[in-house]
Amino acid sequence: QVHLVESGGGLVQAGGSLRLSCVASGDIICISTMGWYRQAPGKGRELVGHITGAGSTYYADSVKDRFTISRDNAKNSVYLQMNSLKPEDTAVYFCNSPPSGPCGGDDYWGRGTQVTVSS
């Protein structure tokens, strides 16, 4: 079993920055790619981006050039640096990891952390 715990959310003015963190624990062998999703009020959950075990990254067009995903494998952690935040970035942000290696089943999810961007 894998547990993902996010932190770092909060309230920030438009144009500001926040850094989210996600720490994994449990069956770390099941984790390779780690990523971030978000869900705004009244909308579905959308992919923000992810980082593979080798360090390759992918970003949604809506956050490209503003958000950066990084990881520290020694700390079993992934980070989301968010710059130039906009009100439309307001959402609950979830850490995610699809099962990898010898593991199967559903994706692993954190409980989420609220990010609110005021105009």
N, C-alpha and C positions, 0 to 999 in steps of 0.2 A: 504494500500500500504506500501511496505517495501523498504527502501533505504539502500544499502550497499556501504560503501566507504572504499577503501583500501589505505594504505600508507606504506612507508618504503622501497620501492624498490630502486634499484640503481646499481652501478657498484662495483664489488668486485673481488679480485683475488681468484684464486682457493685455497681452503683450508680455506678461510675466512668464516665469518658469517654475516647473516642479520636477522633482525626481522621484519616481516610484521604484520601490524595491520589492522583490519577491524571493523568498527563501524556501527552498525545497528540503524536505526531510523524509525519512522512511526509506523505501526501496530506491535509492538513488540510481541503481543500475538500470532502472526502467526509464530514465530521463535522458534524452538527447536534445532534440529541438525544444526550445522554450519560447513562449511568445506572450503577447498581450492582445486582449480583445477589449472592447468597450461596448456599453449599452446605454444609450441616451434614453430619457423618459419617453415612453410611447413608441420606441423603436426596437428593432431586433438587435441582436448581438453582432458586432462586426469586428473583423480582424484589423488590428492596428499594425502589427508586424511581428516578425519572429527572428530568432537567431538559431542557427544550427549548432550542433556540437563542435563543428569545425570553425564556427565563427562567421559563416555567411549570413547576411541579413536580407530581409525583405520588408518593405514598408507599403502600406496602402498609399494611394496617390494623395489622399486628403492630409496625410501627415508627413509626406516625404519632404526632406530638407528642413523640417522643424523638429522632428522627434528622432532620437537615437537610442537604439537598443544595444546593450552590452551585457556581458556575463562575466562572472568570476567563478570558475569551476571549483576552485579550492574552497569557496564558501557556498557552493551549491546555490548560487544566486544569479538572478537576472535583473537588469535595471532598465527603466524607461526614462530617459531624459527628455523632457518636453519643454521646448522653447517657443517663444512667440505664440503663446496660447491665445485661442479665440473662444468666444462664448459657445460656439458650436462644438468645442472640444469637451464641454460639460457632459459627464457620463460617469457611470460606475466602471472602473477599469479592473479587468480580471486577468490574472496570470493563468497561463495554460501550458500544458505539455502533453503531446500525444504519447502513448506508451511506446517504448522502443526496446530493442534487444530481445530478451527472452520473455518480455511481458506482453500481455494482451489486454483486451477490454477497452473501456471507454477512456476518453481523454481525462487527464487530471485537471482540476480547476481549483483556484482559490476562491475565497468568498467575496472578493472584490474590495476596492477602496474608492471612495467618492472623490471625484475631481469636479470642482465648480469654478467656472471662469466667469467673472462679472464684467459687464461692459462699462 
